[in-house]
Amino acid sequence: MIPRLLLAAAALLAPSLAEAQALRCDVPARVPRPRPDLPSASQPVRRLPIGSYTLALTWAPQFCYGKGRDAAQRFECGGGNRFGFTLHGLWPDGVGKDWPQYCAATPLVPQSVIREHLCSTPSAQLLQHEWAKHGTCMPRETPASYFARSGRLYRALRYPDMDALSRQPNLTVGAFARAFATANPGVPAEAVRVTTTTKGWLDELWLCLDTRFRYERCGPNTGGKPAATRLRIWRAR
C-alpha cells in the first residue's frame, strides 16, 4: 500500500514528468476470475510472422467517463482507485496489413499474475484477453513473462503535464506527440500514434517498437490520427 501512495505523491509533486499511471490502486483481497477468451468467426486464429510491436496505453479518465456504475468496470472506474494512463497491452504486429492473434489455446491466466499486474491493467478480463489474443503469438512467452515484459516497458514511460495540456485550447495530436517524446528521451514523436473518440477526446496512445522492443518511427497506415487533428483531453478526477 505505501509504495502506491508514494507514487501518487510523486506524480502530484512533479506533474511535468509524472508517472501518470496508478495514482491510487488498492487490489482487493480476492481478485476477479476472468472468463476464457477464445477466437471466433470475427476474431479468428492467425499465425503470422511478427514484424514489429505496439505498446498500447489507455487514458483512463476518458475510458471511465460515464462508467462509474458499470459493474464490469468497478475496480477501475467506480471505487476509490484513480488511474491516469493504464496499460492496454503489448501487441505483436505482422509484416503486412494483418497481425497474428490467438496463436495457441490457453488456460486462464493464474490469479497470482492477475494480482501482480492489476494496477497496470485494471481488469482481470482484459489481462486474460491480452494474453490469449496477443501474448500467445509471442515466442517463448508465458503469462508471467509476457506481462513482465509489457510491464517493464510501461513503467519506464513518463508523461507530460496532462492537466496543463488539457487546458490548451488549440492542442493538436502532433503537439501532444512532441510533448510525450520530450518527456521520454529515446521515444521519437514519430513513434507515437494517438487515437481519439468520435468527438476528438484522447482515447489511447499506440507506441511503435521494432522486434527488439526499441521505439521506432511508425509505419504508414498503422492507425492513429493525423498530426494536425485537434485534440481534447478529459481531465482526471
NORFEN-V193430 format. One record per backbone hydrogen bond with DSSP energy under -1.0 kcal/mol. CO is the residue of the C=O (numbers start at 1). NH is the residue of the N-H. E is the energy in kcal/mol with one decimal. If there is no record, write none. Layout:
# NORFEN-V193430
{{CO;NH;E} {CO;NH;E}}
This chain:
# NORFEN-V193430
{{1;5;-1.8} {2;6;-2.5} {3;7;-2.1} {4;8;-1.8} {5;9;-2.2} {6;10;-2.6} {7;11;-2.2} {8;12;-1.9} {9;13;-2.2} {10;14;-2.0} {14;17;-1.2} {15;18;-1.1} {18;20;-1.4} {18;159;-1.9} {19;21;-2.8} {20;85;-4.7} {21;23;-1.4} {21;84;-2.7} {24;82;-2.5} {43;40;-2.0} {46;101;-2.1} {52;93;-3.1} {53;209;-2.7} {54;91;-3.3} {55;207;-2.8} {56;88;-2.2} {56;89;-1.6} {57;205;-2.3} {58;60;-1.1} {58;86;-2.7} {59;63;-2.0} {60;64;-3.1} {64;67;-2.6} {67;70;-1.8} {70;73;-1.3} {71;74;-1.2} {73;77;-3.2} {74;78;-1.8} {82;24;-2.3} {84;60;-2.8} {86;58;-2.4} {89;56;-3.1} {91;54;-2.4} {93;51;-2.4} {93;52;-1.1} {101;46;-2.7} {110;114;-2.1} {111;115;-2.7} {112;116;-1.8} {113;117;-1.5} {117;120;-1.2} {117;121;-2.6} {120;87;-2.7} {121;123;-2.5} {123;127;-2.2} {124;128;-2.1} {125;129;-2.4} {126;130;-3.0} {127;131;-2.1} {128;132;-2.6} {129;133;-3.1} {130;134;-2.0} {130;135;-2.3} {131;136;-1.9} {133;102;-1.5} {134;137;-1.5} {135;138;-1.6} {138;141;-1.3} {142;146;-3.0} {143;147;-2.3} {144;148;-1.7} {145;149;-2.2} {146;150;-2.3} {147;151;-2.2} {148;152;-2.0} {149;153;-1.9} {150;154;-2.3} {151;155;-2.8} {152;156;-1.4} {154;157;-1.2} {159;18;-1.0} {160;162;-1.2} {161;165;-2.4} {162;166;-2.3} {165;168;-1.6} {168;171;-1.2} {171;231;-2.7} {172;176;-2.2} {173;177;-2.5} {174;178;-2.1} {175;179;-2.1} {176;180;-2.5} {177;181;-2.3} {178;182;-2.3} {179;183;-1.6} {184;187;-2.4} {188;191;-2.3} {189;192;-1.6} {190;218;-2.6} {191;208;-2.3} {193;206;-2.9} {194;225;-2.9} {195;203;-2.7} {195;204;-1.0} {197;200;-1.8} {200;232;-2.4} {201;197;-2.2} {203;59;-2.6} {204;195;-2.7} {205;57;-2.9} {206;193;-2.5} {207;55;-2.5} {208;216;-2.1} {209;53;-2.6} {210;213;-2.0} {214;210;-2.6} {226;229;-1.8} {227;174;-3.0} {229;173;-2.3} {232;202;-3.1}}
